Amino acid sequence: MSNTQQFWDAIESGDASVLRDAVDAGVDVDATDDFGFPPLVSAAHHARLGVVLALLEAGANPNARVREQDTALHRALRFGSGTRRDGRPLNDAERESYLPIIQALLGAGADHTLESEGRSALALAVEQASIGAVEALLAAGASATERGLLSRAIRSRRDRDAKVSLLLREGADADEGCPLPHAANTLFDDRAVATCEELLDAGASVDQVTEGGWSALTHAIAAENLPLVQLLLSKGARADLPIRYDEHQAGLSPGMTAAHIAAHFELTDFVDAIAAAGQAPSSDPLESAGLVGRWRLVAVSTDHEGEMYALAEEDWIDLLGAPDGFLELHADGRFEGREMSEIGGTWAIVDDALRFDGEELEPSMWVSMELGNRQLVIGYDDDFGRREFRFERE
């Protein structure tokens, strides 16, 4: 058997003595195998601590990558997260066997800022590895202020509570990445209450909202977590913040608020809690969301070969039949097109369909209806392609 073959067999079996003999015989400690794996990455992958130490002593590069992707540190963090190569779960002892490898790599100069699949070593540890791995990375100089760490910790299946507490102690921003709504949406019952309370005590804004416009309060109502709703209301959470789209796919309309969602699901205790906090909802979601009134058309875009192009203002007449398009939302109407009035005097949106002079365009369908920054965007498809109308509040 060649020295090279003995070298690679020793990495898989964990025989550090045989590996040292092969190195003494001249085997390159950084030469990759047929699959592009550097020896140190393979040793970390297989949790061979003795071999990892022997390779580092022999001068192996702690930052060598598998085909410009994982380093040994990434592999130790990833494969110490709970599963064997065949998919079976690791036991506690097997998971903990990766921690001294992580510590050894960091002590030998492994660069924790290098990313794998867009994630730093710390982000990977927070998401998948143990609290010990997170502590080791922070001790090696990784920063708890890295973007998105709290939300990653909340989604983690290992040491979740300890990770959230550690990151907050180390200076993580309790508002960055909307961790409060994520906790209300991801966690359940008492755990959601405890995590949200810890975030609020660390300075989190009670009215953080996700891209879809969901606050912790709206998520707590959707999850039917009354203790969490009561906690958030006691901290001043607003029940009148409108959602932009339905993150729960529960038949909710854009513009609905926490108060409307509670009423929608007939959650009497939740409605009463909101009312007791002095935030009884308006009878109409449009009015409560501040959408009632006139919206002025400011831009029209049309599709050409898959790309959206803004039309010149003088070309709007061809599409609208009027130069000054508008949209009027009435208090007795509903968002997403139900019983809305005309656009430009001739276009109407009725029962989620776009109509022209009362006749439905075929085929017509909703593409989007987005609210944000005092702008409303309505999009639809027809035989001529996609159209988008952008309105501003008058």
C-alpha positions in Angstrom: 0.0 0.0 0.0 1.4 3.4 -0.9 2.1 6.1 1.7 -0.6 8.3 0.1 -3.2 5.5 0.5 -2.2 4.9 4.1 -2.4 8.6 4.7 -6.1 8.8 3.5 -7.0 5.6 5.3 -5.7 7.0 8.5 -7.8 10.1 8.1 -11.0 8.0 7.8 -10.1 5.6 10.6 -8.7 8.2 12.9 -5.2 6.6 13.3 -3.0 9.6 14.0 0.2 7.5 14.3 -0.1 6.0 10.8 -0.9 9.5 9.5 2.3 10.9 11.1 4.3 8.1 9.5 2.9 8.9 6.1 3.6 12.6 6.6 7.2 11.8 7.6 7.4 9.8 4.4 6.7 12.9 2.4 2.9 12.9 1.8 1.6 16.5 1.2 -0.7 17.5 4.1 -2.7 19.8 1.9 -3.0 17.7 -1.3 -6.7 17.1 -2.0 -8.3 13.7 -2.8 -10.1 12.8 -6.0 -13.2 14.7 -4.8 -11.4 18.0 -4.0 -11.3 17.4 -0.2 -8.2 18.7 1.6 -7.1 16.3 4.3 -8.0 18.6 7.2 -11.5 19.1 5.9 -12.0 15.3 5.7 -10.6 14.8 9.2 -13.0 17.5 10.6 -15.9 16.0 8.6 -15.3 12.5 10.2 -14.7 14.1 13.7 -11.1 12.7 14.0 -9.7 14.9 16.6 -6.3 13.2 16.8 -5.9 13.4 13.1 -6.9 17.0 13.0 -4.3 17.8 15.7 -1.6 15.8 13.8 -2.4 17.6 10.5 -2.2 21.0 12.2 1.1 20.1 13.9 2.4 19.1 10.4 1.5 22.5 9.0 -1.8 21.8 7.3 -3.6 25.0 6.1 -6.5 25.6 8.5 -8.4 27.6 5.8 -8.2 25.1 2.9 -11.5 24.7 1.2 -13.4 22.0 -0.6 -13.7 23.3 -4.2 -13.7 26.9 -2.9 -16.6 26.1 -0.5 -16.4 24.6 3.0 -13.3 24.9 5.2 -12.6 22.4 8.0 -14.3 24.8 10.4 -17.5 24.9 8.3 -17.5 21.1 8.2 -17.1 20.7 11.9 -19.9 23.1 12.5 -22.2 21.6 9.9 -21.6 17.9 10.7 -21.6 18.4 14.4 -25.2 19.7 14.1 -26.9 16.4 14.7 -26.7 13.9 11.8 -24.4 11.2 10.5 -23.4 11.0 6.8 -26.2 8.4 6.3 -28.7 10.8 7.8 -29.1 9.1 11.2 -29.0 11.4 14.2 -25.9 11.7 16.2 -26.0 11.0 19.9 -25.0 13.6 22.5 -21.4 12.3 22.8 -20.9 12.3 19.0 -22.2 15.9 18.7 -19.9 17.0 21.5 -16.9 15.4 19.8 -16.9 18.2 17.2 -16.4 21.0 19.8 -12.7 20.3 20.5 -12.1 20.1 16.8 -13.7 23.6 16.4 -11.6 24.9 19.2 -8.4 23.4 17.8 -9.1 24.9 14.3 -9.7 28.3 15.8 -6.6 28.1 17.9 -4.6 27.2 14.8 -5.8 30.3 12.9 -9.0 29.2 11.1 -10.7 32.3 9.7 -14.2 32.5 11.1 -15.1 35.3 8.7 -14.9 33.0 5.6 -18.4 32.2 4.3 -19.9 29.0 3.1 -23.2 29.2 1.1 -23.5 32.9 2.1 -23.1 32.2 5.9 -20.2 33.0 8.2 -19.0 30.4 10.7 -20.8 32.2 13.4 -24.1 32.3 11.5 -23.7 28.5 10.8 -23.0 27.8 14.5 -25.9 29.9 15.7 -28.2 28.0 13.3 -27.0 24.5 13.6 -24.2 23.9 16.2 -24.1 23.8 20.0 -23.9 26.7 22.3 -20.3 25.7 23.0 -19.4 26.3 19.3 -21.0 29.7 19.4 -19.0 30.6 22.6 -15.8 29.4 21.0 -16.3 31.6 17.9 -17.2 34.7 20.0 -14.1 34.1 22.1 -12.1 33.9 18.9 -13.3 37.4 17.8 -16.5 36.8 15.9 -19.1 39.5 16.5 -22.6 39.1 17.9 -23.6 42.2 16.0 -23.4 40.3 12.7 -26.7 40.7 10.8 -29.5 38.2 11.3 -28.0 36.2 14.2 -30.9 36.6 16.6 -33.4 35.4 14.0 -31.1 32.5 13.2 -30.9 31.6 16.9 -34.7 31.7 17.2 -35.0 29.2 14.3 -32.3 26.9 15.8 -33.2 23.5 17.1 -30.2 23.3 19.5 -29.7 25.4 22.6 -32.1 28.1 21.3 -32.7 29.9 24.5 -29.1 29.9 25.5 -28.0 31.3 22.1 -30.6 34.1 22.2 -29.4 35.1 25.8 -25.7 34.9 24.8 -26.1 37.0 21.7 -28.0 39.7 23.6 -25.4 39.8 26.3 -22.7 40.1 23.7 -24.4 43.2 22.1 -26.7 41.8 19.4 -29.3 44.4 18.3 -32.7 43.3 19.5 -34.3 45.2 16.5 -32.1 44.0 13.6 -33.7 41.4 11.4 -37.2 41.6 13.2 -36.5 38.9 15.8 -39.6 39.7 17.8 -42.1 38.8 15.0 -40.0 35.8 14.2 -40.1 34.5 17.8 -43.9 35.1 17.9 -44.3 33.2 14.6 -41.8 30.3 15.2 -42.1 29.5 18.9 -45.1 28.2 20.8 -46.9 28.9 24.0 -44.7 29.7 27.0 -41.4 29.6 25.0 -42.7 32.3 22.7 -43.7 34.4 25.7 -40.3 34.0 27.4 -38.2 34.7 24.3 -40.3 37.8 23.4 -40.1 39.1 26.9 -36.3 38.7 26.9 -36.1 40.6 23.6 -38.3 43.3 24.9 -36.2 43.6 28.0 -33.2 44.0 25.8 -34.7 47.0 24.0 -36.6 45.4 21.1 -39.3 47.6 19.6 -42.7 46.0 20.3 -43.9 47.1 16.8 -41.2 45.5 14.6 -42.8 44.4 11.4 -41.7 41.9 8.7 -41.5 42.6 5.0 -45.1 41.3 4.9 -46.2 43.8 7.5 -46.6 41.3 10.3 -45.8 42.4 13.9 -45.3 40.1 16.8 -48.9 40.9 17.8 -50.4 39.8 14.5 -48.4 36.6 14.6 -49.4 35.9 18.2 -53.1 36.3 17.3 -52.6 34.0 14.3 -51.0 31.5 16.6 -53.8 31.9 19.1 -51.3 32.6 21.9 -53.3 34.7 24.3 -50.6 35.1 27.0 -48.2 36.5 24.4 -50.9 38.9 23.1 -51.5 40.1 26.6 -47.7 40.6 27.1 -47.3 42.6 23.9 -50.3 44.8 24.5 -49.0 45.5 28.0 -45.8 46.8 26.3 -47.8 49.1 24.1 -48.1 47.0 20.9 -50.3 48.6 18.3 -53.3 46.6 17.1 -53.9 48.8 14.0 -50.8 48.0 11.9 -51.9 46.7 8.5 -50.4 43.6 6.9 -49.1 43.9 3.4 -49.8 40.2 2.5 -50.9 37.0 4.1 -47.8 35.2 5.5 -50.0 32.5 7.0 -52.1 31.8 3.8 -55.2 31.9 6.0 -57.4 33.9 3.7 -56.4 37.3 5.1 -56.5 40.5 3.1 -53.8 43.1 2.8 -54.7 46.0 5.0 -56.1 43.9 7.8 -54.8 44.7 11.2 -54.3 42.6 14.3 -57.7 43.6 15.6 -59.3 42.6 12.3 -57.5 39.2 12.3 -58.8 38.5 15.8 -62.3 39.3 14.7 -61.9 37.4 11.4 -61.0 34.2 13.4 -63.8 34.9 15.9 -61.2 34.9 18.8 -63.4 36.6 21.4 -60.8 36.6 24.2 -58.3 38.3 21.8 -60.8 40.9 20.7 -61.6 41.6 24.3 -57.9 41.9 25.2 -57.4 44.4 22.4 -60.4 46.4 23.5 -59.2 46.4 27.1 -56.0 47.9 25.9 -58.0 50.8 24.4 -57.6 49.7 20.8 -61.0 48.7 19.7 -60.9 48.4 15.9 -62.8 50.3 13.3 -65.5 48.3 11.7 -63.7 48.4 8.3 -60.1 47.3 7.6 -59.6 50.0 4.9 -60.6 52.8 7.2 -58.5 51.4 10.1 -55.5 51.1 7.8 -55.8 54.7 6.6 -56.6 53.6 3.0 -59.9 55.2 2.6 -59.8 58.1 0.1 -58.4 59.0 -3.2 -55.2 57.7 -4.7 -53.6 59.4 -7.7 -52.0 57.4 -10.5 -48.3 58.4 -10.8 -46.8 55.6 -13.0 -47.9 52.9 -15.5 -45.6 50.1 -16.5 -46.1 47.5 -19.2 -44.4 44.2 -20.1 -42.2 43.9 -23.2 -40.5 40.5 -23.8 -40.3 39.8 -20.1 -39.1 43.2 -19.0 -41.2 46.0 -17.3 -41.0 49.4 -18.9 -42.5 52.7 -17.6 -44.8 54.4 -20.1 -44.6 58.1 -20.9 -47.4 60.0 -19.2 -49.0 60.9 -22.6 -49.4 57.2 -23.3 -51.5 56.6 -20.3 -54.6 57.8 -22.2 -54.3 54.8 -24.5 -54.5 52.5 -21.5 -56.9 54.4 -19.2 -59.1 56.4 -21.5 -58.2 59.4 -19.3 -55.0 61.4 -18.5 -55.6 61.6 -14.8 -56.1 58.1 -13.5 -57.2 57.6 -9.9 -58.4 55.0 -7.5 -61.0 55.8 -4.9 -61.3 53.5 -1.8 -64.5 53.7 0.1 -65.1 52.7 3.7 -67.7 50.2 2.7 -65.3 48.5 0.3 -62.7 45.8 0.8 -59.1 45.6 -0.1 -57.9 43.4 -3.1 -60.5 44.8 -5.4 -63.8 44.0 -3.8 -66.3 46.8 -4.6 -63.6 49.3 -5.5 -64.6 52.2 -7.7 -63.1 53.2 -11.0 -59.6 54.0 -12.3 -59.6 56.9 -14.7 -63.4 56.8 -15.0 -63.5 53.6 -17.1 -61.4 50.9 -15.3 -63.0 49.1 -12.4 -61.9 46.4 -10.0 -64.7 44.2 -8.9 -64.6 40.8 -7.2 -60.9 40.5 -7.7 -61.2 41.0 -11.5 -60.1 44.0 -13.5 -63.0 45.3 -15.6 -63.3 47.8 -18.4 -66.6 49.6 -18.8 -68.2 46.8 -16.8 -66.8 43.9 -18.9 -64.2 41.6 -17.5 -60.9 41.4 -19.4 -60.1 37.8 -20.4 -57.9 36.3 -19.3 -57.4 38.6 -16.2 -55.9 37.7 -12.9 -54.4 39.4 -9.9 -50.7 39.5 -9.9 -50.1 41.8 -6.9 -51.6 44.5 -4.7 -48.9 46.0 -2.6 -49.0 48.8 0.0 -46.0 50.6 1.3 -44.5 54.1 1.7 -47.9 55.6 0.9 -47.9 53.9 -2.5 -50.3 51.3 -3.9 -49.3 49.0 -6.7 -51.8 47.0 -8.7 -50.7 44.5 -11.3 -52.6 42.2 -13.6 -52.1 39.9 -16.6 -54.1 40.0 -19.8 -53.6 38.9 -23.5 -51.2 41.8 -24.0 -48.9 40.9 -21.1 -48.5 42.3 -17.6 -49.6 45.8 -16.5 -48.7 47.7 -13.3 -50.4 50.8 -11.9 -48.7 52.7 -9.2 -50.7 55.2 -7.1 -49.8 57.7 -4.4 -52.0 59.0 -1.7 -53.5 62.4 -2.4 
